[in-house]
Amino acid sequence: MTRVAFIDDHESVRLGVEAACARTGTTDVVYSGASVTSYLAWRTDGGEQADVVVLDLTLGDGTTVTENVSRLTGDGSAVIIYSVADRPASVREALLAGAAGVISKASPISDVVGAIATVARGDVLNTVEWASAIEGDRAFADAQLSTREREVLKLYAAGLPLKIVADRLGIAFSTAKENITRIRVKYVEVGRPAPTKVDLLRRALEDGLLTEQSVGAHDR
């Protein structure tokens, strides 16, 4: 059962998504409220940690999206931005702060429920809103990887062990490892850190090196 919290200062929005989640039988809504501060206060009082927090992009309490996402991820929850998706700069800010993805408030409720399940599994949430936010800022999207680095990232992020990546490309294991290190450094330099393999998969999807359909295909 996935534990979910909803933070949105529009009660009607929260109630609608909560009801949809309750019908799935796979999610447990542990908290619903209008601010991150109130959620964290509830947590301090012994409230159960949410696996996934669905967070409104802009709250009416004067907080910033960077502040809100950072506080929630610091508490150990994954964050999905639930937005009208008409502010790509703010969406990019949320992604840079550590949000797992973004979904539009115009999306069908079933898509929102699906997004929660995707993020709870630790999988990549690759949506049109995410792609649109990235496309709006090429400096954000382009880590300027070399051809070899792109080849290594494409195979490694798709699911192959690094040794197999090296064998397929005809390079030494140490060379493949050095490429991954350089790739991570380059992503840090453009404000898109990728410390884990899941993060590298996200970057490869964002930059068009992989599609969701191709993930895992290279090991067949």
C-alpha positions as CSV (number, residue, x, y, z in Angstrom):
1,M,0.0,0.0,0.0
2,T,1.5,3.3,-1.1
3,R,1.2,6.1,1.5
4,V,0.3,9.4,-0.1
5,A,0.0,13.0,1.1
6,F,-1.7,15.8,-0.8
7,I,-0.6,19.4,-0.3
8,D,-2.7,21.9,-2.2
9,D,-4.4,25.1,-0.9
10,H,-7.5,24.3,-3.0
11,E,-9.5,21.9,-1.0
12,S,-11.7,20.8,-3.9
13,V,-8.7,19.7,-5.8
14,R,-7.4,17.6,-2.9
15,L,-10.8,16.0,-2.3
16,G,-11.2,14.9,-5.9
17,V,-7.8,13.2,-6.1
18,E,-8.1,11.7,-2.6
19,A,-11.4,10.1,-3.6
20,A,-9.9,8.6,-6.8
21,C,-7.0,7.2,-4.8
22,A,-9.3,5.7,-2.2
23,R,-11.1,3.8,-5.0
24,T,-7.9,2.1,-6.2
25,G,-7.3,0.1,-3.0
26,T,-3.6,0.5,-3.5
27,T,-3.0,3.9,-1.9
28,D,-3.5,5.1,1.6
29,V,-4.0,8.9,2.0
30,V,-2.1,9.6,5.2
31,Y,-2.3,13.4,5.0
32,S,-4.2,16.2,3.2
33,G,-3.5,19.9,3.8
34,A,-2.7,23.3,2.5
35,S,1.0,23.7,3.3
36,V,4.3,21.9,3.6
37,T,4.8,23.5,7.0
38,S,1.5,22.0,8.3
39,Y,2.5,18.6,6.9
40,L,5.9,18.6,8.5
41,A,4.4,19.8,11.8
42,W,2.0,16.8,11.6
43,R,5.0,14.6,10.9
44,T,6.8,15.9,14.0
45,D,3.8,15.0,16.1
46,G,4.1,11.4,15.0
47,G,2.3,11.4,11.6
48,E,3.2,8.6,9.2
49,Q,5.7,9.5,6.5
50,A,4.2,9.6,3.0
51,D,6.0,7.5,0.3
52,V,4.8,10.1,-2.3
53,V,3.7,13.7,-1.8
54,V,1.6,15.3,-4.5
55,L,2.4,19.0,-4.2
56,D,0.8,22.0,-5.8
57,L,3.4,24.0,-7.7
58,T,2.4,27.3,-6.1
59,L,1.0,27.6,-2.6
60,G,-0.6,30.7,-1.2
61,D,1.6,30.9,1.9
62,G,4.5,32.7,0.3
63,T,6.8,29.6,0.1
64,T,8.9,28.8,-3.0
65,V,8.7,25.6,-4.9
66,T,12.4,25.0,-4.2
67,E,11.9,25.4,-0.5
68,N,8.8,23.1,-0.5
69,V,10.4,20.3,-2.6
70,S,13.6,20.4,-0.6
71,R,11.9,20.1,2.7
72,L,9.7,17.2,1.5
73,T,12.6,15.2,-0.1
74,G,14.7,16.0,3.0
75,D,12.0,14.3,5.0
76,G,12.3,11.2,2.9
77,S,9.3,11.4,0.5
78,A,9.3,11.5,-3.3
79,V,7.5,14.5,-4.7
80,I,5.2,14.9,-7.7
81,I,4.4,18.4,-8.8
82,Y,0.7,18.8,-9.5
83,S,0.4,21.9,-11.6
84,V,-1.6,23.7,-14.3
85,A,1.7,23.4,-16.1
86,D,1.7,27.0,-17.5
87,R,4.9,28.0,-15.7
88,P,7.7,26.0,-17.1
89,A,10.4,28.0,-15.3
90,S,8.8,27.1,-11.9
91,V,8.5,23.5,-13.1
92,R,12.2,23.4,-14.0
93,E,12.9,24.9,-10.5
94,A,11.0,22.0,-8.9
95,L,12.8,19.4,-10.9
96,L,16.1,20.9,-10.0
97,A,15.1,20.9,-6.4
98,G,14.5,17.1,-6.5
99,A,10.9,16.6,-7.6
100,A,10.4,13.1,-9.2
101,G,8.2,14.6,-12.0
102,V,5.3,16.8,-12.8
103,I,1.7,16.1,-14.0
104,S,-0.9,18.6,-15.2
105,K,-4.1,19.3,-13.3
106,A,-5.8,18.9,-16.6
107,S,-4.8,15.3,-16.7
108,P,-7.4,12.6,-16.1
109,I,-7.5,11.4,-12.5
110,S,-6.5,8.0,-13.7
111,D,-3.2,9.5,-15.0
112,V,-2.6,11.1,-11.6
113,V,-3.1,7.8,-9.8
114,G,-0.8,6.1,-12.3
115,A,1.9,8.7,-11.8
116,I,1.7,8.1,-8.0
117,A,2.2,4.3,-8.6
118,T,5.1,5.0,-11.0
119,V,7.0,7.2,-8.6
120,A,6.3,4.9,-5.7
121,R,8.0,2.1,-7.6
122,G,11.0,4.3,-8.1
123,D,10.4,4.4,-11.8
124,V,10.8,7.5,-14.0
125,L,7.8,9.7,-14.5
126,N,8.2,10.9,-18.0
127,T,5.3,13.2,-18.9
128,V,4.6,15.9,-21.6
129,E,4.8,18.5,-18.8
130,W,8.3,17.4,-17.8
131,A,9.5,17.4,-21.4
132,S,7.9,20.8,-22.1
133,A,9.7,22.3,-19.1
134,I,13.0,20.9,-20.2
135,E,12.6,21.9,-23.8
136,G,12.0,25.5,-22.7
137,D,15.6,25.8,-21.4
138,R,18.3,24.3,-23.6
139,A,21.0,25.1,-21.0
140,F,19.0,22.9,-18.6
141,A,18.7,20.1,-21.2
142,D,22.2,20.0,-22.6
143,A,25.0,18.6,-20.6
144,Q,27.2,18.5,-23.7
145,L,28.2,14.9,-23.5
146,S,30.7,13.5,-26.0
147,T,29.7,10.8,-28.5
148,R,31.4,8.1,-26.4
149,E,29.7,9.4,-23.2
150,R,26.3,9.2,-24.9
151,E,27.0,5.6,-26.0
152,V,28.0,4.6,-22.5
153,L,25.0,6.4,-20.9
154,K,22.5,5.0,-23.3
155,L,23.5,1.4,-22.6
156,Y,24.1,1.8,-18.9
157,A,20.9,3.7,-18.2
158,A,18.9,1.2,-20.2
159,G,19.8,-1.4,-17.7
160,L,23.0,-3.1,-18.7
161,P,25.8,-3.7,-16.0
162,L,28.8,-1.5,-16.6
163,K,31.0,-4.5,-17.5
164,I,28.6,-5.5,-20.3
165,V,28.5,-1.9,-21.5
166,A,32.3,-2.0,-21.8
167,D,32.3,-5.3,-23.6
168,R,29.6,-4.1,-26.1
169,L,31.6,-0.9,-26.9
170,G,35.0,-2.7,-27.0
171,I,36.5,-0.6,-24.3
172,A,38.1,-1.4,-20.9
173,F,35.8,-1.6,-17.8
174,S,37.9,1.2,-16.3
175,T,37.3,3.4,-19.3
176,A,33.5,2.8,-19.1
177,K,33.7,3.7,-15.4
178,E,35.6,6.9,-16.1
179,N,32.9,7.8,-18.7
180,I,30.1,7.4,-16.1
181,T,32.1,9.6,-13.7
182,R,32.5,12.3,-16.3
183,I,28.9,12.1,-17.2
184,R,27.8,12.7,-13.6
185,V,30.2,15.6,-13.3
186,K,28.8,17.2,-16.4
187,Y,25.2,16.9,-15.2
188,V,26.2,18.4,-11.9
189,E,27.7,21.3,-13.8
190,V,24.4,22.1,-15.5
191,G,22.4,21.8,-12.3
192,R,21.1,18.3,-13.0
193,P,22.8,15.9,-10.6
194,A,22.5,12.2,-11.2
195,P,24.1,10.4,-8.3
196,T,22.2,7.1,-8.9
197,K,21.5,4.8,-11.9
198,V,17.8,5.8,-11.7
199,D,18.9,9.5,-12.0
200,L,21.0,8.7,-15.0
201,L,18.0,7.0,-16.6
202,R,16.0,10.1,-16.0
203,R,18.7,12.3,-17.7
204,A,18.9,9.9,-20.7
205,L,15.1,10.1,-21.1
206,E,15.1,13.8,-20.7
207,D,17.8,14.3,-23.3
208,G,16.2,11.9,-25.8
209,L,19.0,9.3,-25.6
210,L,16.4,6.7,-24.6
211,T,12.6,6.2,-24.8
212,E,10.5,4.4,-22.2
213,Q,10.0,1.7,-24.7
214,S,13.7,1.2,-25.2
215,V,14.5,0.8,-21.5
216,G,15.6,-2.8,-21.0
217,A,15.6,-3.6,-24.7
218,H,19.4,-3.6,-24.9
219,D,19.7,-6.7,-22.7
220,R,17.7,-8.8,-25.0
